[in-house]
Amino acid sequence: MSCKYNNCEHCGYKPECEIYKENAELKKKAENLQKYLDTQNCYRECAETWLKLTEAKKLIKELLRAVESSYSVLSWQRPPIKAEAEQFISEVENSSCQGNLDN
């Protein structure tokens, strides 16, 4: 049953009113589009962060090589930055962001 007056105010905004149905459908589509855009923004931000972390990881590896080549001492005498750098690299590689990008 549709509103013969094509005026929801006349129908009291009842669900059987065609304009009410159209408005509800448009509202749902708008909500879904907003969710999609929010998700895409999240993926974009995540990808940008992932790229920055990957570049940082490469730089740290290069710095580690330079530090190690300048030290000719036993492994237990290496500077503590090596362990910190390796931990950072491990965290980047295991980042939840990478998992989000795979989806």
Backbone as JSON, one array per atom type, in Angstrom:
{
  "sequence": "MSCKYNNCEHCGYKPECEIYKENAELKKKAENLQKYLDTQNCYRECAETWLKLTEAKKLIKELLRAVESSYSVLSWQRPPIKAEAEQFISEVENSSCQGNLDN",
  "N": [[0.86, -1.18, 0.0], [0.69, 2.1, -0.97], [1.3, 5.58, -0.31], [-1.21, 7.55, -1.38], [-1.18, 10.26, -1.61], [1.41, 10.88, -1.86], [2.92, 12.0, 0.14], [4.59, 12.12, 3.0], [4.01, 13.37, 5.39], [1.3, 13.45, 5.45], [0.76, 10.74, 5.71], [1.79, 10.24, 8.15], [4.39, 9.41, 8.37], [4.53, 6.64, 7.94], [5.67, 3.26, 7.53], [4.67, 2.11, 5.17], [4.54, 4.13, 3.34], [5.72, 5.35, 0.28], [7.69, 7.38, -0.08], [8.8, 7.41, 2.45], [9.95, 4.87, 2.46], [11.83, 5.15, 0.37], [13.47, 7.18, 1.45], [14.46, 5.86, 3.7], [15.93, 3.82, 2.46], [17.84, 5.35, 1.06], [19.12, 6.56, 3.22], [20.26, 4.33, 4.45], [22.0, 3.49, 2.41], [23.7, 5.7, 2.36], [24.84, 5.51, 4.91], [26.21, 3.06, 4.65], [28.01, 3.76, 2.63], [29.51, 5.69, 3.96], [30.7, 4.1, 5.94], [32.26, 2.49, 4.26], [34.0, 4.43, 3.16], [35.29, 5.29, 5.49], [36.63, 2.94, 6.15], [38.31, 2.7, 3.91], [39.88, 4.99, 4.24], [41.16, 4.28, 6.6], [42.65, 2.06, 5.71], [44.31, 3.4, 3.88], [45.75, 5.16, 5.54], [46.99, 3.25, 7.12], [48.54, 1.93, 5.21], [50.28, 4.01, 4.46], [51.62, 4.41, 6.88], [52.78, 1.9, 7.15], [54.55, 1.91, 4.97], [56.31, 3.95, 5.76], [57.37, 2.78, 8.09], [58.61, 0.57, 6.96], [60.59, 1.79, 5.42], [62.04, 2.95, 7.5], [62.9, 0.64, 8.75], [64.64, -0.4, 6.8], [66.62, 1.6, 6.81], [67.56, 1.36, 9.44], [68.64, -1.22, 9.35], [70.75, -0.77, 7.57], [72.25, 1.05, 9.09], [72.91, -0.61, 11.23], [74.59, -2.46, 9.95], [76.7, -0.75, 9.32], [77.53, 0.03, 11.89], [78.27, -2.46, 12.96], [80.35, -3.14, 11.25], [82.23, -1.3, 12.0], [83.0, -2.1, 14.47], [85.16, -4.37, 15.86], [84.85, -6.31, 17.77], [83.98, -8.78, 20.26], [80.74, -10.42, 20.2], [79.28, -10.0, 22.56], [80.14, -7.55, 23.32], [79.12, -5.71, 21.66], [77.39, -2.68, 20.81], [74.41, -1.68, 22.68], [72.42, -0.8, 21.01], [71.99, -2.47, 18.89], [70.36, -4.66, 19.74], [68.03, -3.24, 20.38], [67.39, -2.17, 17.88], [66.96, -4.51, 16.4], [64.72, -5.46, 17.75], [62.85, -3.46, 17.13], [62.7, -3.82, 14.34], [61.61, -6.38, 14.27], [59.12, -5.85, 15.45], [57.99, -4.2, 13.5], [57.82, -5.98, 11.36], [55.96, -7.75, 12.38], [53.73, -6.25, 12.64], [50.33, -5.27, 13.21], [49.2, -3.8, 11.29], [50.17, -4.7, 8.84], [48.77, -7.07, 8.62], [46.19, -6.05, 8.29], [46.42, -4.9, 5.79], [46.61, -7.07, 4.16], [44.09, -8.01, 3.94]],
  "CA": [[0.0, 0.0, 0.0], [1.49, 3.32, -1.03], [0.6, 6.81, 0.05], [-1.75, 8.12, -2.62], [-0.89, 11.69, -1.64], [2.86, 10.99, -2.05], [3.31, 12.98, 1.14], [4.74, 11.37, 4.25], [3.37, 14.07, 6.51], [-0.09, 13.01, 5.42], [0.72, 9.34, 6.19], [2.37, 10.14, 9.48], [5.69, 8.73, 8.22], [4.33, 5.21, 8.09], [6.56, 2.47, 6.67], [4.12, 1.77, 3.85], [4.66, 5.3, 2.48], [6.82, 5.19, -0.68], [8.76, 8.35, 0.21], [9.45, 6.92, 3.66], [10.79, 3.74, 2.06], [12.97, 5.68, -0.4], [14.36, 7.89, 2.37], [15.14, 4.86, 4.53], [16.92, 3.16, 1.6], [18.92, 6.3, 0.81], [19.86, 6.73, 4.46], [21.06, 3.1, 4.63], [23.09, 3.54, 1.42], [24.64, 6.73, 2.81], [25.58, 4.94, 6.05], [27.13, 2.06, 4.12], [29.06, 4.47, 1.91], [30.38, 6.31, 4.96], [31.51, 3.01, 6.51], [33.25, 2.11, 3.24], [35.0, 5.5, 3.09], [36.08, 5.22, 6.72], [37.52, 1.78, 6.02], [39.34, 3.01, 2.92], [40.8, 5.94, 4.88], [41.96, 3.51, 7.55], [43.62, 1.3, 4.92], [45.27, 4.33, 3.31], [46.63, 5.58, 6.63], [47.76, 2.08, 7.51], [49.55, 1.71, 4.16], [51.29, 5.07, 4.58], [52.42, 4.1, 8.07], [53.57, 0.7, 6.84], [55.65, 2.32, 4.09], [57.28, 4.69, 6.58], [58.05, 1.82, 8.96], [59.48, -0.25, 6.11], [61.77, 2.62, 5.11], [62.81, 3.05, 8.75], [63.52, -0.67, 8.96], [65.79, -0.47, 5.88], [67.67, 2.5, 7.31], [68.14, 0.78, 10.66], [69.5, -2.34, 8.95], [71.98, -0.19, 7.02], [73.02, 1.58, 10.22], [73.46, -1.75, 11.97], [75.74, -2.97, 9.19], [77.8, 0.21, 9.48], [78.01, -0.07, 13.27], [78.95, -3.74, 13.14], [81.63, -3.16, 10.52], [83.18, -0.44, 12.69], [83.4, -2.77, 15.7], [85.77, -5.68, 15.65], [84.87, -6.87, 19.11], [83.1, -9.93, 20.44], [79.31, -10.09, 20.12], [78.75, -9.5, 23.83], [80.6, -6.18, 23.51], [78.48, -4.82, 20.69], [76.56, -1.66, 21.46], [73.04, -2.13, 22.95], [71.48, -0.36, 19.96], [71.7, -3.61, 18.01], [69.19, -5.37, 20.26], [66.87, -2.35, 20.23], [67.06, -2.09, 16.46], [66.38, -5.79, 15.99], [63.38, -5.52, 18.33], [62.01, -2.57, 16.31], [62.48, -4.49, 13.05], [60.68, -7.48, 14.54], [57.79, -5.27, 15.67], [57.48, -3.74, 12.21], [57.47, -7.15, 10.57], [54.8, -8.4, 12.99], [52.73, -5.21, 12.85], [48.95, -5.61, 12.85], [48.89, -3.05, 10.07], [50.44, -5.57, 7.71], [47.63, -7.98, 8.54], [45.05, -5.32, 7.75], [46.61, -4.66, 4.37], [46.45, -8.32, 3.44], [42.66, -8.32, 3.8]],
  "C": [[0.89, 1.24, 0.0], [0.62, 4.53, -0.71], [0.09, 7.48, -1.23], [-1.49, 9.61, -2.73], [0.6, 11.95, -1.89], [3.45, 12.03, -1.08], [3.37, 12.28, 2.49], [4.1, 12.07, 5.43], [1.91, 13.65, 6.6], [-0.21, 11.6, 6.02], [1.2, 9.21, 7.62], [3.67, 9.35, 9.47], [5.57, 7.22, 8.43], [5.23, 4.44, 7.12], [5.99, 2.13, 5.3], [4.18, 2.95, 2.87], [5.88, 5.15, 1.57], [7.98, 6.14, -0.41], [9.52, 7.91, 1.45], [10.42, 5.78, 3.31], [12.03, 4.23, 1.31], [13.97, 6.38, 0.51], [15.14, 6.91, 3.24], [16.23, 4.15, 3.72], [18.12, 4.08, 1.34], [19.78, 6.51, 2.06], [20.77, 5.53, 4.7], [22.24, 3.1, 3.66], [24.15, 4.57, 1.84], [25.48, 6.22, 3.99], [26.61, 3.92, 5.58], [28.29, 2.71, 3.38], [30.03, 5.11, 2.89], [31.27, 5.26, 5.63], [32.62, 2.59, 5.54], [34.37, 3.15, 3.17], [35.89, 5.51, 4.32], [37.08, 4.08, 6.66], [38.64, 2.07, 5.04], [40.35, 4.0, 3.48], [41.72, 5.22, 5.86], [43.03, 2.72, 6.81], [44.7, 2.21, 4.34], [46.27, 4.77, 4.38], [47.54, 4.44, 7.07], [48.87, 1.83, 6.48], [50.65, 2.75, 4.24], [52.21, 4.8, 5.77], [53.33, 2.91, 7.8], [54.76, 1.06, 5.96], [56.73, 3.06, 4.88], [58.06, 3.74, 7.48], [59.0, 0.94, 8.16], [60.74, 0.51, 5.75], [62.66, 2.75, 6.35], [63.56, 1.75, 9.01], [64.76, -0.81, 8.06], [66.95, 0.39, 6.37], [68.35, 1.93, 8.55], [69.06, -0.39, 10.31], [70.83, -1.83, 8.38], [72.86, 0.37, 8.13], [73.65, 0.46, 11.04], [74.69, -2.33, 11.27], [76.95, -2.05, 9.37], [78.39, 0.13, 10.89], [78.8, -1.35, 13.47], [80.3, -3.77, 12.42], [82.68, -2.28, 11.21], [83.65, -1.03, 14.02], [84.01, -4.12, 15.36], [85.92, -6.37, 17.0], [83.94, -8.08, 19.18], [81.64, -9.49, 20.51], [78.77, -9.53, 21.43], [79.19, -8.07, 24.1], [79.99, -5.21, 22.51], [77.58, -3.82, 21.41], [75.11, -2.15, 21.64], [72.05, -1.72, 21.87], [71.11, -1.52, 19.04], [70.44, -4.35, 18.47], [67.92, -4.53, 20.1], [66.43, -2.27, 18.77], [66.42, -3.38, 15.98], [64.97, -5.95, 16.55], [62.42, -4.65, 17.51], [61.69, -3.24, 14.98], [61.48, -5.62, 13.22], [59.26, -6.96, 14.73], [57.18, -4.79, 14.37], [57.01, -4.93, 11.38], [56.22, -7.85, 11.1], [53.65, -7.43, 13.23], [51.34, -5.68, 12.44], [48.53, -4.87, 11.59], [49.11, -3.93, 8.85], [49.29, -6.55, 7.52], [46.42, -7.31, 7.95], [45.2, -5.1, 6.26], [46.41, -5.92, 3.56], [44.99, -8.62, 3.17], [42.04, -7.62, 2.65]]
}
